[in-house]
Amino acid sequence: MGGDATSLSAGTTDGMQPAGGTGQDVLAVRLSELARTLQHQQDLTQTLEGIVHAAVETVPGAEQASISAVERRQEVQTLAATSELSRAVDRAQYETEQGPCLSTLYDRVTERLPDLAADERWPAFSSRAAALGVGSMLSVRLFVEGDELGALNLLSRSPGAFGDESEHVALLFASHAAVALVGAGERARLQEAMSSRDLIGQAKGILMERFKITSDQAFLLLVRTSQDSNRKLRVVAEELASTGQLPRG
């Protein structure tokens, strides 16, 4: 992660405040900086990485962070993480099918786990996470206007690292991060659409030249090939453009 994310390194617990400002002023400035920083990330992957690193620098008590999301409505995956420890903790939840992250994703609630060694709600997960050296966790939702995006998972090696202030800041942070994440997703979809349009245009040109047909006829041939081969139109166009051959059904 570049210098943009680390520019948010002044935590709410370090006593740093602007002249005449309050802790809330500091947080407001930091969240504004976060929004501007994430808007300048080049792609979705960089935005995700920016969010997890900024979360560690912003939320009191957080030492590591990750983002989990439900793929294809059933498989949970880690989209970004600040360390291998964060990924290992996520894997422990996926494999045991329990833990604060999964509860946040499926039950749509904030989960604070003060002491993993003493936790009784998710014993299989908690014992594995404690063995990894994790003392406490906090998971909050990432969403915009009801559009579920995933969960932001924060952890610390110390028990009791996350208090009411941590939860409050994490929720505010998540709301700002989710807006940036949606914007990055829209940019990624637009870029993919433009790329698909270019590929389809190339494929149509090949067919028009080869078979002496019109643009509409070439497009119809691509659509029929897509249906017959049970492949997406973009995939058919990409294969034709790269190999010169239409996929067979």
C-alpha positions as a Markdown table, in Angstrom:
| # | Residue | x | y | z |
|---|---|---|---|---|
| 1 | Met | 0.0 | 0.0 | 0.0 |
| 2 | Gly | 1.4 | 3.4 | -0.9 |
| 3 | Gly | 1.8 | 6.5 | 1.1 |
| 4 | Asp | -1.8 | 7.6 | 0.7 |
| 5 | Ala | -3.1 | 5.1 | 3.2 |
| 6 | Thr | -0.4 | 5.6 | 5.7 |
| 7 | Ser | -1.2 | 9.3 | 5.7 |
| 8 | Leu | -4.0 | 8.5 | 8.0 |
| 9 | Ser | -1.7 | 7.1 | 10.6 |
| 10 | Ala | -2.6 | 9.5 | 13.4 |
| 11 | Gly | -5.0 | 7.3 | 15.5 |
| 12 | Thr | -7.7 | 8.7 | 17.7 |
| 13 | Thr | -5.8 | 7.5 | 20.8 |
| 14 | Asp | -2.6 | 9.4 | 20.2 |
| 15 | Gly | -3.8 | 12.7 | 21.4 |
| 16 | Met | -3.2 | 14.5 | 18.2 |
| 17 | Gln | -5.8 | 17.2 | 17.5 |
| 18 | Pro | -5.9 | 20.3 | 15.4 |
| 19 | Ala | -5.6 | 23.6 | 17.2 |
| 20 | Gly | -8.8 | 24.2 | 19.1 |
| 21 | Gly | -10.3 | 20.9 | 17.8 |
| 22 | Thr | -11.9 | 18.0 | 19.5 |
| 23 | Gly | -11.6 | 14.2 | 19.0 |
| 24 | Gln | -14.7 | 14.4 | 16.7 |
| 25 | Asp | -13.0 | 17.1 | 14.6 |
| 26 | Val | -9.9 | 14.8 | 14.2 |
| 27 | Leu | -12.1 | 11.9 | 13.2 |
| 28 | Ala | -14.1 | 14.0 | 10.7 |
| 29 | Val | -10.9 | 15.2 | 9.1 |
| 30 | Arg | -9.5 | 11.7 | 8.9 |
| 31 | Leu | -12.6 | 10.3 | 7.3 |
| 32 | Ser | -12.6 | 13.1 | 4.8 |
| 33 | Glu | -9.0 | 12.3 | 4.0 |
| 34 | Leu | -10.0 | 8.6 | 3.7 |
| 35 | Ala | -12.7 | 9.4 | 1.1 |
| 36 | Arg | -10.3 | 11.5 | -1.0 |
| 37 | Thr | -7.5 | 8.9 | -0.8 |
| 38 | Leu | -9.7 | 6.0 | -1.8 |
| 39 | Gln | -11.1 | 8.0 | -4.7 |
| 40 | His | -7.6 | 8.2 | -6.2 |
| 41 | Gln | -6.9 | 4.5 | -6.1 |
| 42 | Gln | -6.4 | 3.0 | -9.6 |
| 43 | Asp | -8.7 | 0.0 | -9.4 |
| 44 | Leu | -10.9 | -2.1 | -7.2 |
| 45 | Thr | -8.0 | -4.2 | -5.7 |
| 46 | Gln | -6.1 | -1.0 | -4.7 |
| 47 | Thr | -9.3 | 0.4 | -3.1 |
| 48 | Leu | -9.8 | -2.8 | -1.1 |
| 49 | Glu | -6.1 | -2.7 | 0.1 |
| 50 | Gly | -6.5 | 1.0 | 0.9 |
| 51 | Ile | -9.5 | 0.3 | 3.1 |
| 52 | Val | -7.9 | -2.4 | 5.2 |
| 53 | His | -4.7 | -0.5 | 5.8 |
| 54 | Ala | -6.6 | 2.7 | 6.6 |
| 55 | Ala | -8.9 | 0.8 | 9.0 |
| 56 | Val | -5.9 | -0.2 | 11.1 |
| 57 | Glu | -4.7 | 3.4 | 11.2 |
| 58 | Thr | -8.1 | 4.8 | 12.1 |
| 59 | Val | -10.0 | 2.4 | 14.4 |
| 60 | Pro | -8.7 | 2.4 | 18.0 |
| 61 | Gly | -7.3 | -0.9 | 19.0 |
| 62 | Ala | -7.1 | -2.4 | 15.5 |
| 63 | Glu | -3.8 | -4.1 | 14.7 |
| 64 | Gln | -4.8 | -6.0 | 11.6 |
| 65 | Ala | -7.8 | -6.0 | 9.2 |
| 66 | Ser | -9.5 | -7.8 | 6.4 |
| 67 | Ile | -12.5 | -7.6 | 4.2 |
| 68 | Ser | -14.7 | -10.7 | 3.6 |
| 69 | Ala | -17.6 | -11.0 | 1.1 |
| 70 | Val | -20.0 | -13.6 | 0.0 |
| 71 | Glu | -19.3 | -14.8 | -3.5 |
| 72 | Arg | -22.1 | -16.3 | -5.6 |
| 73 | Arg | -24.4 | -16.1 | -2.5 |
| 74 | Gln | -22.7 | -19.0 | -0.8 |
| 75 | Glu | -18.9 | -18.9 | -0.8 |
| 76 | Val | -17.2 | -16.5 | 1.6 |
| 77 | Gln | -13.8 | -15.1 | 0.5 |
| 78 | Thr | -11.2 | -12.7 | 1.8 |
| 79 | Leu | -10.9 | -9.8 | -0.7 |
| 80 | Ala | -8.1 | -8.0 | 1.1 |
| 81 | Ala | -6.0 | -8.3 | 4.2 |
| 82 | Thr | -3.2 | -6.4 | 6.0 |
| 83 | Ser | -1.3 | -9.6 | 6.9 |
| 84 | Glu | -1.2 | -13.4 | 6.7 |
| 85 | Leu | -2.5 | -13.5 | 10.2 |
| 86 | Ser | -5.7 | -11.8 | 9.1 |
| 87 | Arg | -6.1 | -14.3 | 6.3 |
| 88 | Ala | -5.4 | -17.2 | 8.7 |
| 89 | Val | -8.1 | -15.9 | 11.1 |
| 90 | Asp | -10.6 | -15.6 | 8.2 |
| 91 | Arg | -9.8 | -19.1 | 7.0 |
| 92 | Ala | -10.4 | -20.4 | 10.5 |
| 93 | Gln | -13.9 | -18.9 | 10.3 |
| 94 | Tyr | -14.7 | -20.3 | 6.9 |
| 95 | Glu | -13.5 | -23.8 | 7.8 |
| 96 | Thr | -15.3 | -24.0 | 11.2 |
| 97 | Glu | -18.3 | -22.2 | 9.7 |
| 98 | Gln | -18.5 | -19.9 | 12.7 |
| 99 | Gly | -17.2 | -16.6 | 14.0 |
| 100 | Pro | -17.9 | -12.9 | 14.2 |
| 101 | Cys | -17.3 | -12.2 | 10.5 |
| 102 | Leu | -19.8 | -14.8 | 9.4 |
| 103 | Ser | -22.3 | -13.5 | 11.9 |
| 104 | Thr | -21.9 | -10.0 | 10.6 |
| 105 | Leu | -22.3 | -11.2 | 7.0 |
| 106 | Tyr | -25.3 | -13.4 | 7.5 |
| 107 | Asp | -27.1 | -11.8 | 10.5 |
| 108 | Arg | -26.2 | -8.3 | 9.5 |
| 109 | Val | -25.0 | -7.2 | 12.9 |
| 110 | Thr | -21.9 | -5.7 | 14.4 |
| 111 | Glu | -20.0 | -8.3 | 16.4 |
| 112 | Arg | -17.5 | -7.5 | 19.1 |
| 113 | Leu | -15.5 | -10.3 | 20.6 |
| 114 | Pro | -13.7 | -9.0 | 23.7 |
| 115 | Asp | -11.7 | -12.1 | 24.7 |
| 116 | Leu | -11.3 | -15.0 | 22.3 |
| 117 | Ala | -9.8 | -17.2 | 25.0 |
| 118 | Ala | -13.0 | -16.9 | 27.1 |
| 119 | Asp | -15.5 | -16.9 | 24.2 |
| 120 | Glu | -18.3 | -19.5 | 24.3 |
| 121 | Arg | -20.4 | -18.5 | 21.3 |
| 122 | Trp | -18.0 | -19.9 | 18.6 |
| 123 | Pro | -15.7 | -22.3 | 20.5 |
| 124 | Ala | -14.2 | -24.1 | 17.5 |
| 125 | Phe | -13.2 | -20.8 | 15.8 |
| 126 | Ser | -12.2 | -19.0 | 19.0 |
| 127 | Ser | -9.8 | -21.8 | 20.0 |
| 128 | Arg | -8.1 | -21.7 | 16.6 |
| 129 | Ala | -7.9 | -17.9 | 16.6 |
| 130 | Ala | -6.5 | -17.8 | 20.1 |
| 131 | Ala | -3.9 | -20.3 | 19.1 |
| 132 | Leu | -2.9 | -17.9 | 16.4 |
| 133 | Gly | -2.3 | -15.2 | 19.0 |
| 134 | Val | -5.5 | -13.2 | 18.6 |
| 135 | Gly | -7.0 | -11.7 | 21.7 |
| 136 | Ser | -10.0 | -9.7 | 20.5 |
| 137 | Met | -12.0 | -8.9 | 17.3 |
| 138 | Leu | -14.5 | -6.5 | 15.9 |
| 139 | Ser | -16.6 | -7.1 | 12.7 |
| 140 | Val | -18.8 | -4.5 | 11.1 |
| 141 | Arg | -20.9 | -4.4 | 7.9 |
| 142 | Leu | -19.9 | -2.7 | 4.7 |
| 143 | Phe | -23.0 | -1.6 | 2.8 |
| 144 | Val | -24.6 | 1.3 | 1.0 |
| 145 | Glu | -28.4 | 1.8 | 0.9 |
| 146 | Gly | -29.1 | -1.8 | 1.7 |
| 147 | Asp | -26.6 | -3.2 | -0.9 |
| 148 | Glu | -24.6 | -5.7 | 1.0 |
| 149 | Leu | -20.9 | -5.7 | 0.2 |
| 150 | Gly | -19.3 | -7.6 | 2.9 |
| 151 | Ala | -17.7 | -7.3 | 6.4 |
| 152 | Leu | -14.7 | -5.4 | 7.7 |
| 153 | Asn | -12.9 | -7.6 | 10.2 |
| 154 | Leu | -10.6 | -6.0 | 12.8 |
| 155 | Leu | -8.4 | -7.9 | 15.2 |
| 156 | Ser | -5.9 | -7.3 | 18.0 |
| 157 | Arg | -3.5 | -9.6 | 19.8 |
| 158 | Ser | -4.6 | -8.1 | 23.1 |
| 159 | Pro | -7.9 | -9.0 | 24.9 |
| 160 | Gly | -10.3 | -6.1 | 25.4 |
| 161 | Ala | -8.8 | -3.9 | 22.6 |
| 162 | Phe | -12.1 | -2.8 | 21.2 |
| 163 | Gly | -14.4 | -0.6 | 23.2 |
| 164 | Asp | -17.5 | 1.5 | 22.5 |
| 165 | Glu | -15.3 | 4.2 | 20.8 |
| 166 | Ser | -13.8 | 1.5 | 18.6 |
| 167 | Glu | -17.2 | 0.3 | 17.5 |
| 168 | His | -18.4 | 3.9 | 16.9 |
| 169 | Val | -15.4 | 4.8 | 14.8 |
| 170 | Ala | -15.5 | 1.5 | 12.9 |
| 171 | Leu | -19.1 | 2.0 | 11.9 |
| 172 | Leu | -18.4 | 5.5 | 10.6 |
| 173 | Phe | -15.3 | 4.3 | 8.8 |
| 174 | Ala | -17.2 | 1.5 | 7.2 |
| 175 | Ser | -19.9 | 3.9 | 5.8 |
| 176 | His | -17.2 | 6.0 | 4.1 |
| 177 | Ala | -15.3 | 3.0 | 2.9 |
| 178 | Ala | -18.4 | 1.4 | 1.4 |
| 179 | Val | -19.1 | 4.5 | -0.7 |
| 180 | Ala | -15.6 | 4.3 | -2.1 |
| 181 | Leu | -15.9 | 0.6 | -2.7 |
| 182 | Val | -19.1 | 1.0 | -4.7 |
| 183 | Gly | -17.5 | 3.7 | -6.8 |
| 184 | Ala | -14.5 | 1.5 | -7.5 |
| 185 | Gly | -16.9 | -1.4 | -8.4 |
| 186 | Glu | -18.7 | 0.8 | -10.9 |
| 187 | Arg | -15.5 | 2.0 | -12.5 |
| 188 | Ala | -14.4 | -1.7 | -12.8 |
| 189 | Arg | -17.7 | -2.6 | -14.5 |
| 190 | Leu | -17.4 | 0.3 | -16.8 |
| 191 | Gln | -13.8 | -0.6 | -17.8 |
| 192 | Glu | -14.9 | -4.2 | -18.4 |
| 193 | Ala | -17.8 | -3.1 | -20.5 |
| 194 | Met | -15.5 | -0.9 | -22.6 |
| 195 | Ser | -13.1 | -3.8 | -23.0 |
| 196 | Ser | -15.9 | -6.1 | -24.0 |
| 197 | Arg | -17.2 | -3.6 | -26.6 |
| 198 | Asp | -13.7 | -3.3 | -28.1 |
| 199 | Leu | -13.3 | -7.1 | -28.3 |
| 200 | Ile | -16.8 | -7.6 | -29.8 |
| 201 | Gly | -15.9 | -4.9 | -32.4 |
| 202 | Gln | -12.7 | -6.7 | -33.3 |
| 203 | Ala | -14.5 | -10.0 | -33.6 |
| 204 | Lys | -17.2 | -8.5 | -35.8 |
| 205 | Gly | -14.6 | -7.1 | -38.1 |
| 206 | Ile | -12.9 | -10.4 | -38.5 |
| 207 | Leu | -16.3 | -12.1 | -39.4 |
| 208 | Met | -17.3 | -9.3 | -41.8 |
| 209 | Glu | -14.0 | -9.6 | -43.7 |
| 210 | Arg | -14.0 | -13.4 | -43.7 |
| 211 | Phe | -17.6 | -14.0 | -44.7 |
| 212 | Lys | -18.3 | -10.7 | -46.5 |
| 213 | Ile | -21.3 | -10.0 | -44.2 |
| 214 | Thr | -22.8 | -6.9 | -42.6 |
| 215 | Ser | -22.1 | -5.7 | -39.0 |
| 216 | Asp | -25.5 | -6.9 | -37.8 |
| 217 | Gln | -25.0 | -10.3 | -39.4 |
| 218 | Ala | -21.6 | -10.6 | -37.8 |
| 219 | Phe | -23.0 | -9.7 | -34.4 |
| 220 | Leu | -25.9 | -12.2 | -34.8 |
| 221 | Leu | -23.3 | -14.9 | -35.6 |
| 222 | Leu | -21.4 | -14.1 | -32.4 |
| 223 | Val | -24.6 | -14.3 | -30.4 |
| 224 | Arg | -25.6 | -17.7 | -31.9 |
| 225 | Thr | -22.1 | -19.0 | -31.3 |
| 226 | Ser | -22.3 | -17.8 | -27.7 |
| 227 | Gln | -25.6 | -19.6 | -27.2 |
| 228 | Asp | -24.5 | -22.8 | -28.9 |
| 229 | Ser | -21.2 | -23.0 | -27.0 |
| 230 | Asn | -22.8 | -21.9 | -23.7 |
| 231 | Arg | -20.1 | -19.2 | -23.3 |
| 232 | Lys | -20.4 | -15.5 | -22.6 |
| 233 | Leu | -20.4 | -13.3 | -25.7 |
| 234 | Arg | -17.2 | -11.6 | -24.4 |
| 235 | Val | -15.4 | -14.9 | -24.1 |
| 236 | Val | -16.4 | -15.9 | -27.7 |
| 237 | Ala | -15.3 | -12.5 | -29.0 |
| 238 | Glu | -12.0 | -12.7 | -27.1 |
| 239 | Glu | -11.2 | -16.2 | -28.5 |
| 240 | Leu | -12.0 | -15.2 | -32.0 |
| 241 | Ala | -9.9 | -12.1 | -31.8 |
| 242 | Ser | -6.9 | -14.0 | -30.3 |
| 243 | Thr | -7.1 | -17.3 | -32.4 |
| 244 | Gly | -9.1 | -16.4 | -35.5 |
| 245 | Gln | -11.5 | -19.3 | -34.8 |
| 246 | Leu | -15.0 | -19.4 | -33.5 |
| 247 | Pro | -15.6 | -21.7 | -30.5 |
| 248 | Arg | -17.6 | -24.8 | -31.4 |
| 249 | Gly | -20.8 | -25.7 | -29.6 |
